Amino acid sequence: MSEKNKKTDPIPENFSSIEEAAEFWDSHSITDYQNETSEVEIDVRASRQKWIPLATSFTNQVAKKAKREGVSIETLINLWVSEKLQAGIS
């Protein structure tokens, strides 16, 4: 059967979960459904972050500690800052 005559499964009207949608799209190509798509607009509201430089000597030490703790560098530093701020509030 040629590519143009290839049958595709219909896209389910609703998915019961994100996992079900993921399973469908993991086994189907969006290119087979381009005639069924439409352009949409979405409004994305992401929280702003402030990037603060950290001395290289600290970065290497923090990276090792974060790896031992099983968290990202950003998470570890945020935890430390939070703890320090909480201690100052008491």
N, CA, C and O atoms as CSV, one atom per row, in Angstrom:
chain,resi,resn,atom,element,x,y,z
A,1,MET,N,N,0.855,-1.169,0.000
A,1,MET,CA,C,0.000,0.000,0.000
A,1,MET,C,C,0.905,1.237,0.000
A,1,MET,O,O,1.877,1.293,0.753
A,2,SER,N,N,0.594,2.205,-0.823
A,2,SER,CA,C,1.413,3.401,-0.895
A,2,SER,C,C,1.199,4.256,0.350
A,2,SER,O,O,0.213,4.089,1.068
A,3,GLU,N,N,2.140,5.180,0.597
A,3,GLU,CA,C,2.054,6.063,1.759
A,3,GLU,C,C,0.775,6.895,1.743
A,3,GLU,O,O,0.188,7.138,2.797
A,4,LYS,N,N,0.328,7.344,0.547
A,4,LYS,CA,C,-0.869,8.179,0.453
A,4,LYS,C,C,-2.130,7.403,0.795
A,4,LYS,O,O,-3.092,7.985,1.296
A,5,ASN,N,N,-2.145,6.111,0.536
A,5,ASN,CA,C,-3.324,5.290,0.791
A,5,ASN,C,C,-3.273,4.590,2.147
A,5,ASN,O,O,-4.140,3.776,2.466
A,6,LYS,N,N,-2.272,4.906,2.926
A,6,LYS,CA,C,-2.087,4.264,4.224
A,6,LYS,C,C,-3.226,4.660,5.170
A,6,LYS,O,O,-3.552,5.839,5.307
A,7,LYS,N,N,-3.821,3.656,5.817
A,7,LYS,CA,C,-4.903,3.897,6.772
A,7,LYS,C,C,-4.301,4.289,8.121
A,7,LYS,O,O,-3.295,3.722,8.547
A,8,THR,N,N,-4.917,5.252,8.780
A,8,THR,CA,C,-4.478,5.642,10.115
A,8,THR,C,C,-5.619,5.438,11.100
A,8,THR,O,O,-6.793,5.551,10.745
A,9,ASP,N,N,-5.264,5.142,12.323
A,9,ASP,CA,C,-6.266,5.024,13.383
A,9,ASP,C,C,-6.869,6.403,13.634
A,9,ASP,O,O,-6.165,7.410,13.553
A,10,PRO,N,N,-8.148,6.457,13.934
A,10,PRO,CA,C,-8.723,7.761,14.264
A,10,PRO,C,C,-8.172,8.259,15.600
A,10,PRO,O,O,-7.877,7.468,16.496
A,11,ILE,N,N,-8.038,9.575,15.716
A,11,ILE,CA,C,-7.611,10.159,16.989
A,11,ILE,C,C,-8.797,10.064,17.946
A,11,ILE,O,O,-9.897,10.503,17.611
A,12,PRO,N,N,-8.588,9.504,19.117
A,12,PRO,CA,C,-9.701,9.430,20.073
A,12,PRO,C,C,-10.262,10.820,20.377
A,12,PRO,O,O,-9.517,11.796,20.458
A,13,GLU,N,N,-11.567,10.895,20.542
A,13,GLU,CA,C,-12.232,12.169,20.852
A,13,GLU,C,C,-11.712,12.733,22.174
A,13,GLU,O,O,-11.464,13.932,22.297
A,14,ASN,N,N,-11.553,11.851,23.156
A,14,ASN,CA,C,-11.036,12.230,24.477
A,14,ASN,C,C,-10.087,11.146,24.967
A,14,ASN,O,O,-10.277,9.964,24.681
A,15,PHE,N,N,-9.092,11.549,25.687
A,15,PHE,CA,C,-8.200,10.605,26.356
A,15,PHE,C,C,-8.567,10.610,27.832
A,15,PHE,O,O,-8.851,11.667,28.396
A,16,SER,N,N,-8.563,9.445,28.461
A,16,SER,CA,C,-8.950,9.377,29.871
A,16,SER,C,C,-7.828,9.827,30.801
A,16,SER,O,O,-8.064,10.108,31.976
A,17,SER,N,N,-6.595,9.893,30.267
A,17,SER,CA,C,-5.469,10.329,31.094
A,17,SER,C,C,-4.337,10.807,30.188
A,17,SER,O,O,-4.334,10.560,28.982
A,18,ILE,N,N,-3.407,11.476,30.780
A,18,ILE,CA,C,-2.222,11.910,30.028
A,18,ILE,C,C,-1.451,10.683,29.548
A,18,ILE,O,O,-0.883,10.675,28.456
A,19,GLU,N,N,-1.442,9.657,30.379
A,19,GLU,CA,C,-0.736,8.430,30.007
A,19,GLU,C,C,-1.337,7.801,28.756
A,19,GLU,O,O,-0.613,7.317,27.885
A,20,GLU,N,N,-2.678,7.811,28.673
A,20,GLU,CA,C,-3.344,7.257,27.497
A,20,GLU,C,C,-3.001,8.070,26.245
A,20,GLU,O,O,-2.762,7.501,25.180
A,21,ALA,N,N,-2.977,9.388,26.373
A,21,ALA,CA,C,-2.609,10.243,25.243
A,21,ALA,C,C,-1.160,9.982,24.839
A,21,ALA,O,O,-0.839,9.904,23.653
A,22,ALA,N,N,-0.298,9.848,25.832
A,22,ALA,CA,C,1.120,9.588,25.550
A,22,ALA,C,C,1.295,8.260,24.827
A,22,ALA,O,O,2.083,8.162,23.886
A,23,GLU,N,N,0.563,7.239,25.262
A,23,GLU,CA,C,0.639,5.931,24.598
A,23,GLU,C,C,0.207,6.039,23.138
A,23,GLU,O,O,0.837,5.463,22.251
A,24,PHE,N,N,-0.877,6.785,22.897
A,24,PHE,CA,C,-1.353,6.941,21.518
A,24,PHE,C,C,-0.282,7.614,20.671
A,24,PHE,O,O,0.071,7.110,19.604
A,25,TRP,N,N,0.242,8.754,21.139
A,25,TRP,CA,C,1.197,9.503,20.320
A,25,TRP,C,C,2.568,8.857,20.275
A,25,TRP,O,O,3.350,9.146,19.369
A,26,ASP,N,N,2.884,7.986,21.232
A,26,ASP,CA,C,4.133,7.225,21.159
A,26,ASP,C,C,4.095,6.210,20.017
A,26,ASP,O,O,5.135,5.815,19.489
A,27,SER,N,N,2.878,5.793,19.644
A,27,SER,CA,C,2.759,4.773,18.599
A,27,SER,C,C,2.173,5.312,17.292
A,27,SER,O,O,1.906,4.545,16.367
A,28,HIS,N,N,1.974,6.623,17.218
A,28,HIS,CA,C,1.437,7.253,16.010
A,28,HIS,C,C,2.246,8.504,15.682
A,28,HIS,O,O,2.779,9.156,16.579
A,29,SER,N,N,2.333,8.832,14.423
A,29,SER,CA,C,3.084,10.014,13.992
A,29,SER,C,C,2.127,11.166,13.685
A,29,SER,O,O,1.127,10.989,12.989
A,30,ILE,N,N,2.446,12.335,14.209
A,30,ILE,CA,C,1.619,13.508,13.943
A,30,ILE,C,C,1.575,13.820,12.449
A,30,ILE,O,O,0.613,14.418,11.968
A,31,THR,N,N,2.596,13.424,11.725
A,31,THR,CA,C,2.610,13.691,10.278
A,31,THR,C,C,1.486,12.946,9.561
A,31,THR,O,O,1.072,13.351,8.474
A,32,ASP,N,N,0.988,11.862,10.158
A,32,ASP,CA,C,-0.132,11.136,9.563
A,32,ASP,C,C,-1.466,11.844,9.803
A,32,ASP,O,O,-2.479,11.461,9.217
A,33,TYR,N,N,-1.479,12.869,10.656
A,33,TYR,CA,C,-2.711,13.534,11.047
A,33,TYR,C,C,-2.695,15.039,10.753
A,33,TYR,O,O,-3.510,15.783,11.299
A,34,GLN,N,N,-1.784,15.487,9.903
A,34,GLN,CA,C,-1.657,16.916,9.648
A,34,GLN,C,C,-2.939,17.548,9.107
A,34,GLN,O,O,-3.208,18.717,9.382
A,35,ASN,N,N,-3.721,16.808,8.354
A,35,ASN,CA,C,-4.977,17.350,7.821
A,35,ASN,C,C,-6.027,17.541,8.917
A,35,ASN,O,O,-7.030,18.221,8.701
A,36,GLU,N,N,-5.805,16.951,10.077
A,36,GLU,CA,C,-6.767,17.049,11.176
A,36,GLU,C,C,-6.330,18.058,12.240
A,36,GLU,O,O,-7.006,18.213,13.257
A,37,THR,N,N,-5.225,18.731,12.016
A,37,THR,CA,C,-4.730,19.682,13.011
A,37,THR,C,C,-5.173,21.094,12.677
A,37,THR,O,O,-5.520,21.398,11.536
A,38,SER,N,N,-5.156,21.935,13.669
A,38,SER,CA,C,-5.458,23.350,13.457
A,38,SER,C,C,-4.564,24.181,14.372
A,38,SER,O,O,-4.109,23.723,15.420
A,39,GLU,N,N,-4.333,25.394,13.948
A,39,GLU,CA,C,-3.498,26.295,14.718
A,39,GLU,C,C,-4.272,26.777,15.944
A,39,GLU,O,O,-5.461,27.085,15.861
A,40,VAL,N,N,-3.582,26.836,17.079
A,40,VAL,CA,C,-4.193,27.336,18.307
A,40,VAL,C,C,-3.272,28.356,18.958
A,40,VAL,O,O,-2.064,28.359,18.719
A,41,GLU,N,N,-3.839,29.201,19.764
A,41,GLU,CA,C,-3.049,30.139,20.554
A,41,GLU,C,C,-3.162,29.731,22.011
A,41,GLU,O,O,-4.240,29.382,22.490
A,42,ILE,N,N,-2.037,29.781,22.706
A,42,ILE,CA,C,-2.053,29.480,24.129
A,42,ILE,C,C,-1.356,30.611,24.866
A,42,ILE,O,O,-0.461,31.265,24.331
A,43,ASP,N,N,-1.776,30.826,26.088
A,43,ASP,CA,C,-1.171,31.840,26.931
A,43,ASP,C,C,-0.351,31.112,27.982
A,43,ASP,O,O,-0.895,30.378,28.808
A,44,VAL,N,N,0.945,31.316,27.949
A,44,VAL,CA,C,1.838,30.656,28.894
A,44,VAL,C,C,2.297,31.680,29.923
A,44,VAL,O,O,2.845,32.730,29.588
A,45,ARG,N,N,2.061,31.349,31.154
A,45,ARG,CA,C,2.498,32.230,32.236
A,45,ARG,C,C,3.532,31.479,33.065
A,45,ARG,O,O,3.205,30.587,33.848
A,46,ALA,N,N,4.761,31.858,32.873
A,46,ALA,CA,C,5.853,31.223,33.609
A,46,ALA,C,C,6.352,32.186,34.677
A,46,ALA,O,O,6.423,33.397,34.468
A,47,SER,N,N,6.688,31.623,35.808
A,47,SER,CA,C,7.197,32.494,36.865
A,47,SER,C,C,8.578,33.019,36.457
A,47,SER,O,O,9.382,32.325,35.835
A,48,ARG,N,N,8.803,34.248,36.829
A,48,ARG,CA,C,10.098,34.853,36.516
A,48,ARG,C,C,11.144,34.344,37.490
A,48,ARG,O,O,10.869,34.109,38.667
A,49,GLN,N,N,12.336,34.182,36.974
A,49,GLN,CA,C,13.445,33.768,37.813
A,49,GLN,C,C,14.546,34.801,37.696
A,49,GLN,O,O,14.706,35.444,36.659
A,50,LYS,N,N,15.283,34.951,38.742
A,50,LYS,CA,C,16.420,35.851,38.762
A,50,LYS,C,C,17.664,34.981,38.837
A,50,LYS,O,O,17.812,34.175,39.756
A,51,TRP,N,N,18.542,35.143,37.885
A,51,TRP,CA,C,19.773,34.366,37.875
A,51,TRP,C,C,20.849,35.128,38.628
A,51,TRP,O,O,21.109,36.298,38.348
A,52,ILE,N,N,21.463,34.462,39.575
A,52,ILE,CA,C,22.484,35.074,40.403
A,52,ILE,C,C,23.792,34.324,40.181
A,52,ILE,O,O,23.851,33.112,40.389
A,53,PRO,N,N,24.847,35.034,39.759
A,53,PRO,CA,C,26.128,34.368,39.520
A,53,PRO,C,C,26.694,33.786,40.816
A,53,PRO,O,O,26.541,34.356,41.896
A,54,LEU,N,N,27.339,32.658,40.677
A,54,LEU,CA,C,27.975,31.991,41.810
A,54,LEU,C,C,29.435,31.760,41.456
A,54,LEU,O,O,29.746,31.319,40.349
A,55,ALA,N,N,30.320,32.053,42.376
A,55,ALA,CA,C,31.755,31.877,42.127
A,55,ALA,C,C,32.040,30.435,41.716
A,55,ALA,O,O,31.465,29.496,42.268
A,56,THR,N,N,32.930,30.271,40.745
A,56,THR,CA,C,33.264,28.945,40.223
A,56,THR,C,C,33.711,27.995,41.327
A,56,THR,O,O,33.354,26.817,41.321
A,57,SER,N,N,34.491,28.507,42.269
A,57,SER,CA,C,34.971,27.632,43.356
A,57,SER,C,C,33.802,27.077,44.162
A,57,SER,O,O,33.850,25.930,44.605
A,58,PHE,N,N,32.756,27.871,44.356
A,58,PHE,CA,C,31.570,27.383,45.058
A,58,PHE,C,C,30.779,26.411,44.195
A,58,PHE,O,O,30.261,25.409,44.687
A,59,THR,N,N,30.691,26.713,42.916
A,59,THR,CA,C,29.888,25.892,42.001
A,59,THR,C,C,30.348,24.442,42.014
A,59,THR,O,O,29.530,23.525,42.076
A,60,ASN,N,N,31.651,24.240,41.957
A,60,ASN,CA,C,32.185,22.876,41.945
A,60,ASN,C,C,31.848,22.136,43.238
A,60,ASN,O,O,31.483,20.961,43.212
A,61,GLN,N,N,31.973,22.829,44.363
A,61,GLN,CA,C,31.662,22.202,45.657
A,61,GLN,C,C,30.166,21.898,45.771
A,61,GLN,O,O,29.774,20.827,46.234
A,62,VAL,N,N,29.346,22.848,45.345
A,62,VAL,CA,C,27.896,22.658,45.412
A,62,VAL,C,C,27.462,21.525,44.488
A,62,VAL,O,O,26.586,20.738,44.845
A,63,ALA,N,N,28.063,21.437,43.312
A,63,ALA,CA,C,27.720,20.370,42.368
A,63,ALA,C,C,27.984,18.994,42.979
A,63,ALA,O,O,27.176,18.078,42.825
A,64,LYS,N,N,29.101,18.854,43.664
A,64,LYS,CA,C,29.423,17.574,44.314
A,64,LYS,C,C,28.420,17.253,45.421
A,64,LYS,O,O,27.956,16.119,45.541
A,65,LYS,N,N,28.092,18.261,46.224
A,65,LYS,CA,C,27.133,18.069,47.325
A,65,LYS,C,C,25.747,17.728,46.770
A,65,LYS,O,O,25.072,16.835,47.281
A,66,ALA,N,N,25.328,18.444,45.721
A,66,ALA,CA,C,24.018,18.187,45.117
A,66,ALA,C,C,23.939,16.766,44.573
A,66,ALA,O,O,22.921,16.090,44.721
A,67,LYS,N,N,25.014,16.323,43.947
A,67,LYS,CA,C,25.038,14.959,43.400
A,67,LYS,C,C,24.902,13.935,44.525
A,67,LYS,O,O,24.169,12.955,44.393
A,68,ARG,N,N,25.607,14.164,45.625
A,68,ARG,CA,C,25.496,13.246,46.776
A,68,ARG,C,C,24.080,13.238,47.346
A,68,ARG,O,O,23.589,12.198,47.786
A,69,GLU,N,N,23.427,14.397,47.337
A,69,GLU,CA,C,22.067,14.527,47.879
A,69,GLU,C,C,21.009,14.044,46.878
A,69,GLU,O,O,19.860,13.812,47.254
A,70,GLY,N,N,21.399,13.892,45.602
A,70,GLY,CA,C,20.457,13.443,44.572
A,70,GLY,C,C,19.508,14.531,44.104
A,70,GLY,O,O,18.379,14.246,43.708
A,71,VAL,N,N,19.968,15.797,44.150
A,71,VAL,CA,C,19.148,16.925,43.696
A,71,VAL,C,C,19.975,17.789,42.741
A,71,VAL,O,O,21.188,17.616,42.621
A,72,SER,N,N,19.304,18.711,42.071
A,72,SER,CA,C,20.020,19.629,41.190
A,72,SER,C,C,20.723,20.698,42.017
A,72,SER,O,O,20.391,20.917,43.182
A,73,ILE,N,N,21.683,21.350,41.408
A,73,ILE,CA,C,22.386,22.454,42.069
A,73,ILE,C,C,21.381,23.534,42.459
A,73,ILE,O,O,21.427,24.068,43.567
A,74,GLU,N,N,20.467,23.851,41.530
A,74,GLU,CA,C,19.485,24.898,41.786
A,74,GLU,C,C,18.605,24.570,42.989
A,74,GLU,O,O,18.330,25.433,43.823
A,75,THR,N,N,18.170,23.319,43.071
A,75,THR,CA,C,17.323,22.895,44.183
A,75,THR,C,C,18.072,23.008,45.501
A,75,THR,O,O,17.528,23.503,46.488
A,76,LEU,N,N,19.311,22.555,45.519
A,76,LEU,CA,C,20.101,22.596,46.751
A,76,LEU,C,C,20.317,24.033,47.213
A,76,LEU,O,O,20.148,24.333,48.395
A,77,ILE,N,N,20.681,24.908,46.311
A,77,ILE,CA,C,20.910,26.308,46.683
A,77,ILE,C,C,19.616,26.949,47.162
A,77,ILE,O,O,19.627,27.693,48.143
A,78,ASN,N,N,18.496,26.675,46.485
A,78,ASN,CA,C,17.214,27.216,46.928
A,78,ASN,C,C,16.854,26.718,48.329
A,78,ASN,O,O,16.324,27.479,49.139
A,79,LEU,N,N,17.134,25.461,48.616
A,79,LEU,CA,C,16.876,24.932,49.961
A,79,LEU,C,C,17.724,25.656,50.999
A,79,LEU,O,O,17.234,26.034,52.063
A,80,TRP,N,N,19.005,25.847,50.677
A,80,TRP,CA,C,19.896,26.536,51.608
A,80,TRP,C,C,19.447,27.974,51.858
A,80,TRP,O,O,19.427,28.428,53.002
A,81,VAL,N,N,19.094,28.679,50.813
A,81,VAL,CA,C,18.647,30.062,50.960
A,81,VAL,C,C,17.357,30.105,51.779
A,81,VAL,O,O,17.199,30.960,52.651
A,82,SER,N,N,16.445,29.189,51.497
A,82,SER,CA,C,15.193,29.130,52.243
A,82,SER,C,C,15.455,28.885,53.726
A,82,SER,O,O,14.876,29.552,54.584
A,83,GLU,N,N,16.328,27.930,54.022
A,83,GLU,CA,C,16.660,27.633,55.420
A,83,GLU,C,C,17.265,28.853,56.109
A,83,GLU,O,O,16.927,29.161,57.251
A,84,LYS,N,N,18.146,29.531,55.418
A,84,LYS,CA,C,18.807,30.707,55.995
A,84,LYS,C,C,17.788,31.815,56.242
A,84,LYS,O,O,17.833,32.460,57.290
A,85,LEU,N,N,16.887,32.047,55.321
A,85,LEU,CA,C,15.861,33.064,55.490
A,85,LEU,C,C,14.922,32.727,56.633
A,85,LEU,O,O,14.551,33.603,57.414
A,86,GLN,N,N,14.532,31.446,56.739
A,86,GLN,CA,C,13.670,31.015,57.837
A,86,GLN,C,C,14.350,31.198,59.191
A,86,GLN,O,O,13.714,31.602,60.165
A,87,ALA,N,N,15.637,30.898,59.243
A,87,ALA,CA,C,16.389,31.056,60.493
A,87,ALA,C,C,16.455,32.528,60.892
A,87,ALA,O,O,16.438,32.851,62.080
A,88,GLY,N,N,16.531,33.422,59.903
A,88,GLY,CA,C,16.591,34.852,60.190
A,88,GLY,C,C,15.266,35.423,60.620
A,88,GLY,O,O,15.221,36.465,61.274
A,89,ILE,N,N,14.170,34.748,60.260
A,89,ILE,CA,C,12.834,35.225,60.615
A,89,ILE,C,C,12.508,34.890,62.060
A,89,ILE,O,O,11.798,35.645,62.723
A,90,SER,N,N,13.013,33.776,62.554
A,90,SER,CA,C,12.696,33.314,63.929
A,90,SER,C,C,13.178,34.271,64.983
A,90,SER,O,O,12.989,34.024,66.174
